[in-house]
């Protein structure tokens, strides 16, 4: 391949056109991710810039000022839109006004450099520096969001943006050497153009692949959430709860509390007021749990009207206080809701070591039974006493019925 400017910029333009088309298709497949549309527009602007540069390069010197202003302006606009898309993807504040001001200032400086130094690549060097800075800015956004990303996705994305920034700064350095050299030489400019080609192609492909990694990770997380989340209440379902418990067992051992929750006389609510009202009551308990618990706590709907909460790094007193808070908030929430009967919760609590979580669930279930037997709308703490044979049989029947039909007695 002949390394003349037209060939170099044409190759760049073709790469960006293909990536723009691929991102556009992706945006149609996942319209809920608005950031993809930003990335598509950004790549389209950069494809337009490189196409314009390739078309105007063979023209006389009078056109070179136009090429530098329009080409570099479109490149900057494209990279700024891509940067805005990265921020949008991670839910960060919209910087439309600051980016607009930055673009106007940048294009003004590009115009001055192109007009005052028409025979030198000063405008290109300035643009490459800004593009490198924007690449590092994208990497910084990724780094700030690292706790929300899997390492397998984070590292390639960071590496791609970092290398693109380094490459663009390297191109800017080569061009600045050309600008400051007394006698400009074609080999220096050819080297800068080759560097630009390699950076643009490798950077564009790497950046696009990074975006697809982010998109794939987001879609996989969404599908996982659907699979592990109860559609009605918004809390974890039994499958999600099992996964969360497995992750808990891999962590450093700690003291935990297990709370088993059951809505009192829920079958009567469904029979008297209808299943739609019963569903709204279940939604209320989901809201209550989200409002009452910490981000590190695990809570799920195990089936029917039965819920389970696992509190990490806690004490018996704190666990009891949290359980009482949940019980009172749920009752208050149903009281204040329109067209809902006042409902109450029975809660059983067991406290112990993290590795005993399955046994603690059984103990908390026994305490829940005592809560039901002692009048409902109360919290009972498992005290280590074994239940009598009749109680054990009832608990066994409850579990069998819950696993078979998710219809636990009220």
BELHUPE-V288123 format. One record per residue. N is the residue number from 1. RES is the residue in one letter. SS is DSSP state (@ for helix, = for strand, . for the rest). PHI is phi in degrees with one decimal (NA if undefined). D_CENTER is the distance of its C-alpha to the mean C-alpha in Angstrom with 2 decimals. Layout:
# BELHUPE-V288123
N,RES,SS,PHI,D_CENTER + N,RES,SS,PHI,D_CENTER
This chain:
# BELHUPE-V288123
1,X,.,NA,42.00 + 2,X,.,-74.8,43.74 + 3,X,.,-89.9,41.76 + 4,X,.,-93.2,42.86 + 5,X,@,-55.8,40.54 + 6,X,@,-61.6,40.57 + 7,X,@,-61.7,39.52 + 8,X,@,-62.4,36.77 + 9,X,@,-73.1,35.15 + 10,X,@,-64.5,35.73 + 11,X,@,-61.3,33.89 + 12,X,@,-61.5,30.94 + 13,X,@,-62.1,31.04 + 14,X,@,-63.6,31.15 + 15,X,@,-61.3,28.08 + 16,X,@,-68.3,26.06 + 17,X,@,-63.3,27.56 + 18,X,@,-62.4,26.49 + 19,X,@,-66.7,22.89 + 20,X,@,-61.8,22.91 + 21,X,@,-61.7,24.25 + 22,X,@,-63.5,21.72 + 23,X,@,-68.4,18.77 + 24,X,@,-63.2,20.68 + 25,X,@,-61.6,21.09 + 26,X,@,-61.8,17.39 + 27,X,@,-64.7,16.79 + 28,X,@,-73.9,19.46 + 29,X,@,-78.7,17.99 + 30,X,.,-130.4,14.52 + 31,X,.,-65.7,15.65 + 32,X,.,-73.0,12.91 + 33,X,.,-96.7,10.60 + 34,X,.,-64.0,12.78 + 35,X,@,-60.7,11.75 + 36,X,@,-62.7,13.64 + 37,X,@,-65.3,16.71 + 38,X,@,-62.4,16.61 + 39,X,@,-64.5,16.51 + 40,X,@,-64.1,19.30 + 41,X,@,-63.5,21.37 + 42,X,@,-62.1,21.00 + 43,X,@,-67.0,22.25 + 44,X,@,-64.4,24.95 + 45,X,@,-64.1,26.18 + 46,X,@,-70.6,26.44 + 47,X,@,-63.6,28.23 + 48,X,@,-63.4,30.58 + 49,X,@,-62.6,31.26 + 50,X,@,-68.4,32.16 + 51,X,@,-64.6,34.27 + 52,X,@,-62.5,36.10 + 53,X,@,-62.3,36.78 + 54,X,@,-64.1,38.12 + 55,X,@,-71.8,40.36 + 56,X,@,-89.2,41.80 + 57,X,@,-58.8,42.38 + 58,X,.,-71.5,45.79 + 59,X,.,-74.3,47.11 + 60,X,.,-59.8,49.53 + 61,X,@,-57.6,48.51 + 62,X,@,-59.5,48.56 + 63,X,@,-84.8,45.40 + 64,X,@,-69.1,43.54 + 65,X,@,-65.2,42.83 + 66,X,@,-61.8,41.29 + 67,X,@,-60.5,39.26 + 68,X,@,-65.5,37.93 + 69,X,@,-69.0,37.05 + 70,X,@,-69.6,35.44 + 71,X,@,-62.8,33.85 + 72,X,@,-67.1,32.35 + 73,X,@,-63.4,31.32 + 74,X,@,-67.6,29.37 + 75,X,@,-61.8,27.73 + 76,X,@,-65.1,26.61 + 77,X,@,-61.4,25.44 + 78,X,@,-61.5,23.38 + 79,X,@,-69.2,21.67 + 80,X,@,-68.3,21.02 + 81,X,@,-65.8,19.42 + 82,X,@,-62.9,17.16 + 83,X,@,-61.2,16.29 + 84,X,@,-62.2,15.64 + 85,X,@,-65.5,13.29 + 86,X,@,-63.5,11.22 + 87,X,@,-63.1,11.23 + 88,X,@,-62.8,10.48 + 89,X,@,-58.7,7.37 + 90,X,.,-99.5,5.96 + 91,X,.,70.6,8.21 + 92,X,.,-86.0,11.10 + 93,X,.,-60.2,14.70 + 94,X,.,-69.2,16.49 + 95,X,.,-109.7,19.14 + 96,X,@,-58.7,21.30 + 97,X,@,-64.9,24.54 + 98,X,@,-59.8,24.25 + 99,X,@,-68.9,23.26 + 100,X,@,-63.3,26.16 + 101,X,@,-62.9,28.53 + 102,X,@,-62.6,27.45 + 103,X,@,-66.3,28.03 + 104,X,@,-61.1,31.42 + 105,X,@,-63.6,32.49 + 106,X,@,-63.9,31.50 + 107,X,@,-68.3,33.28 + 108,X,@,-65.3,36.27 + 109,X,@,-66.9,36.56 + 110,X,@,-60.8,36.15 + 111,X,@,-62.0,38.95 + 112,X,@,-61.8,41.19 + 113,X,@,-65.6,40.77 + 114,X,@,-67.1,41.42 + 115,X,@,-77.8,44.50 + 116,X,@,-77.5,45.95 + 117,X,.,-126.3,45.34 + 118,X,.,-65.5,45.54 + 119,X,.,-91.4,46.76 + 120,X,.,-119.0,44.16 + 121,X,.,-84.9,40.44 + 122,X,@,-66.5,39.53 + 123,X,@,-63.5,37.15 + 124,X,@,-64.8,35.40 + 125,X,@,-64.1,35.13 + 126,X,@,-62.4,33.71 + 127,X,@,-63.4,31.13 + 128,X,@,-61.4,30.13 + 129,X,@,-63.0,29.68 + 130,X,@,-65.3,27.40 + 131,X,@,-63.2,25.34 + 132,X,@,-63.1,25.05 + 133,X,@,-63.2,23.97 + 134,X,@,-67.5,21.20 + 135,X,@,-63.1,20.03 + 136,X,@,-66.1,20.03 + 137,X,@,-64.3,18.19 + 138,X,@,-62.4,15.30 + 139,X,@,-62.8,15.54 + 140,X,@,-66.0,15.59 + 141,X,@,-61.4,12.33 + 142,X,@,-61.8,10.75 + 143,X,@,-64.2,12.87 + 144,X,@,-65.9,11.97 + 145,X,.,-97.3,8.25 + 146,X,@,-62.3,9.77 + 147,X,@,-71.3,9.53 + 148,X,@,-98.7,5.84 + 149,X,.,-123.4,6.89 + 150,X,.,-75.6,9.96 + 151,X,@,-60.2,13.07 + 152,X,@,-62.0,14.22 + 153,X,@,-93.2,11.58 + 154,X,@,-61.5,11.61 + 155,X,@,-62.7,15.41 + 156,X,@,-62.3,16.31 + 157,X,@,-64.9,14.06 + 158,X,@,-61.1,15.60 + 159,X,@,-62.4,18.97 + 160,X,@,-61.9,18.94 + 161,X,@,-66.2,18.36 + 162,X,@,-64.5,20.76 + 163,X,@,-66.4,23.43 + 164,X,@,-64.7,23.27 + 165,X,@,-62.1,23.84 + 166,X,@,-62.5,26.67 + 167,X,@,-62.6,28.19 + 168,X,@,-67.8,28.26 + 169,X,@,-65.1,29.86 + 170,X,@,-63.1,32.32 + 171,X,@,-63.1,33.24 + 172,X,@,-60.8,33.72 + 173,X,@,-63.7,35.99 + 174,X,@,-61.7,38.11 + 175,X,@,-68.0,38.55 + 176,X,@,-67.7,39.49 + 177,X,@,-60.5,42.09 + 178,X,@,-64.0,43.49 + 179,X,@,-65.6,43.59 + 180,X,@,-88.2,45.40 + 181,X,.,-75.1,47.76 + 182,X,.,-61.8,51.24 + 183,X,.,-112.4,51.76 + 184,X,.,-75.5,48.77 + 185,X,.,-122.2,48.73 + 186,X,@,-63.6,47.31 + 187,X,@,-56.6,46.05 + 188,X,@,-64.7,43.78 + 189,X,@,-70.5,42.30 + 190,X,@,-63.3,42.01 + 191,X,@,-62.1,40.15 + 192,X,@,-65.4,37.76 + 193,X,@,-68.2,37.28 + 194,X,@,-62.2,36.73 + 195,X,@,-60.3,34.14 + 196,X,@,-62.5,32.52 + 197,X,@,-61.5,32.58 + 198,X,@,-63.4,31.06 + 199,X,@,-65.2,28.33 + 200,X,@,-65.5,27.51 + 201,X,@,-69.0,27.53 + 202,X,@,-62.6,25.80 + 203,X,@,-65.6,23.32 + 204,X,@,-63.7,22.62 + 205,X,@,-64.0,22.23 + 206,X,@,-62.6,20.13 + 207,X,@,-65.9,17.82 + 208,X,@,-64.1,17.59 + 209,X,@,-61.9,17.01 + 210,X,@,-61.9,14.13 + 211,X,@,-62.8,12.59 + 212,X,@,-67.0,13.44 + 213,X,@,-63.1,11.94 + 214,X,@,-62.8,8.48 + 215,X,@,-63.4,9.37 + 216,X,@,-61.1,10.90 + 217,X,@,-62.4,8.26 + 218,X,@,-65.4,6.05 + 219,X,@,-67.9,9.56 + 220,X,@,-63.2,10.67 + 221,X,@,-63.4,8.20 + 222,X,@,-65.2,9.37 + 223,X,@,-66.0,12.85 + 224,X,@,-65.1,12.79 + 225,X,@,-64.4,11.97 + 226,X,@,-61.3,14.83 + 227,X,@,-71.7,17.01 + 228,X,@,-111.4,16.58 + 229,X,=,-117.8,16.51 + 230,X,.,-73.5,19.75 + 231,X,.,-64.6,19.77 + 232,X,.,-79.7,22.28 + 233,X,.,-92.2,21.29 + 234,X,.,82.9,17.50 + 235,X,.,-94.2,18.00 + 236,X,=,-64.2,17.94 + 237,X,.,-92.7,20.76 + 238,X,@,-62.3,23.23 + 239,X,@,-65.9,21.35 + 240,X,@,-64.2,18.16 + 241,X,@,-63.0,20.57 + 242,X,@,-61.9,22.33 + 243,X,@,-64.1,19.29 + 244,X,@,-65.0,18.38 + 245,X,@,-65.9,22.06 + 246,X,@,-61.6,22.21 + 247,X,@,-67.4,19.49 + 248,X,@,-61.3,21.44 + 249,X,@,-68.6,24.60 + 250,X,.,-86.0,23.29 + 251,X,.,-83.5,22.75 + 252,X,.,-61.1,25.63 + 253,X,.,-55.9,28.16 + 254,X,.,-152.6,28.34 + 255,X,=,-83.5,30.09 + 256,X,=,-130.0,28.39 + 257,X,=,-126.6,29.47 + 258,X,=,-113.5,29.10 + 259,X,=,-116.6,29.64 + 260,X,=,-104.0,30.71 + 261,X,=,-119.3,30.73 + 262,X,=,-143.8,32.79 + 263,X,=,-74.5,33.61 + 264,X,.,-71.4,37.38 + 265,X,.,50.7,39.40 + 266,X,@,-68.2,36.42 + 267,X,@,-62.0,38.61 + 268,X,@,-66.9,41.00 + 269,X,@,-62.1,38.27 + 270,X,@,-64.6,37.47 + 271,X,@,-69.6,41.19 + 272,X,@,-86.2,42.24 + 273,X,@,-107.3,39.47 + 274,X,.,98.9,37.80 + 275,X,@,-69.8,34.57 + 276,X,@,-63.3,32.66 + 277,X,@,-66.5,33.56 + 278,X,@,-60.2,32.66 + 279,X,@,-63.8,29.16 + 280,X,@,-66.8,28.83 + 281,X,@,-64.8,30.03 + 282,X,@,-64.5,27.37 + 283,X,@,-61.8,24.70 + 284,X,@,-61.3,26.38 + 285,X,@,-70.8,26.00 + 286,X,@,-62.1,22.26 + 287,X,@,-63.7,22.05 + 288,X,@,-61.6,24.45 + 289,X,@,-66.0,22.50 + 290,X,@,-63.3,19.24 + 291,X,@,-79.0,21.48 + 292,X,@,-101.4,23.60 + 293,X,.,-112.6,21.47 + 294,X,.,-84.3,19.41 + 295,X,.,-64.9,15.80 + 296,X,.,-84.8,17.46 + 297,X,.,-79.2,19.72 + 298,X,=,-111.1,19.63 + 299,X,=,-147.5,20.93 + 300,X,=,-155.6,21.54 + 301,X,=,-94.5,23.98 + 302,X,=,-82.4,26.30 + 303,X,=,153.6,28.35 + 304,X,.,57.4,30.43 + 305,X,.,-104.7,30.58 + 306,X,=,-99.7,29.90 + 307,X,=,-126.8,26.90 + 308,X,=,-131.3,26.27 + 309,X,=,-127.2,24.75 + 310,X,=,-119.8,24.51 + 311,X,=,-102.0,24.66 + 312,X,=,-89.9,24.14 + 313,X,.,48.1,26.40 + 314,X,.,-133.5,28.61 + 315,X,.,-120.8,32.32 + 316,X,@,-56.6,34.46 + 317,X,@,-66.5,35.10 + 318,X,@,-64.7,31.48 + 319,X,@,-60.9,30.67 + 320,X,@,-65.2,33.61 + 321,X,@,-62.3,32.68 + 322,X,@,-65.0,29.14 + 323,X,@,-60.7,30.75 + 324,X,@,-65.1,33.27 + 325,X,@,-62.9,30.68 + 326,X,@,-62.3,28.84 + 327,X,@,-61.2,32.23 + 328,X,@,-70.0,33.43 + 329,X,@,-64.5,30.29 + 330,X,@,-64.0,30.19 + 331,X,@,-61.4,33.89 + 332,X,@,-63.3,33.60 + 333,X,@,-64.2,30.73 + 334,X,@,-71.3,32.80 + 335,X,@,-64.2,35.87 + 336,X,@,-82.5,34.34 + 337,X,.,-74.9,32.79 + 338,X,.,-71.5,35.05 + 339,X,.,60.3,36.84 + 340,X,.,-119.1,35.50 + 341,X,.,-72.1,37.89 + 342,X,.,-70.5,37.56 + 343,X,.,-118.3,35.94 + 344,X,.,-127.9,35.90 + 345,X,=,-119.7,34.22 + 346,X,=,-106.6,35.89 + 347,X,=,-132.9,34.06 + 348,X,=,-117.7,34.97 + 349,X,=,-126.6,33.79 + 350,X,=,-134.2,34.29 + 351,X,=,-127.0,33.63 + 352,X,=,-179.8,33.69 + 353,X,=,-85.5,32.08 + 354,X,@,-56.8,28.67 + 355,X,@,-71.7,30.29 + 356,X,@,-100.0,32.39 + 357,X,@,-57.9,29.57 + 358,X,@,-65.2,31.15 + 359,X,@,-65.3,34.54 + 360,X,@,-66.0,33.18 + 361,X,@,-62.8,31.76 + 362,X,@,-65.5,35.31 + 363,X,@,-65.4,36.82 + 364,X,@,-64.4,34.53 + 365,X,@,-64.6,35.53 + 366,X,@,-63.3,39.17 + 367,X,@,-64.5,38.65 + 368,X,@,-62.3,37.10 + 369,X,@,-60.5,40.26 + 370,X,@,-62.0,42.40 + 371,X,@,-60.3,40.49 + 372,X,@,-64.5,41.35 + 373,X,@,-67.3,44.91 + 374,X,.,-92.7,45.43 + 375,X,.,120.3,44.77 + 376,X,.,66.0,41.03 + 377,X,.,50.5,38.79 + 378,X,.,-154.8,38.82 + 379,X,=,-118.9,37.11 + 380,X,=,-121.2,38.89 + 381,X,=,-104.9,38.18 + 382,X,.,-65.7,39.17 + 383,X,.,-110.9,42.11 + 384,X,.,92.1,42.90 + 385,X,.,-78.9,45.67 + 386,X,.,-81.2,45.92 + 387,X,.,-81.0,46.29 + 388,X,.,-74.3,49.52 + 389,X,@,-60.5,49.97 + 390,X,@,-64.6,49.63 + 391,X,@,-63.6,46.31 + 392,X,@,-60.9,45.04 + 393,X,@,-65.7,46.12 + 394,X,@,-63.7,44.38 + 395,X,@,-59.9,41.11 + 396,X,@,-61.8,41.49 + 397,X,@,-63.3,42.12 + 398,X,@,-57.7,39.12 + 399,X,@,-64.3,36.82 + 400,X,@,-62.7,38.48 + 401,X,@,-68.9,38.19 + 402,X,@,-65.0,34.55 + 403,X,@,-72.0,33.61 + 404,X,@,-85.8,35.91 + 405,X,@,-135.8,35.27 + 406,X,.,53.1,32.79 + 407,X,.,-120.1,35.72 + 408,X,.,-79.3,36.45 + 409,X,.,-57.2,39.61 + 410,X,.,-73.7,39.24
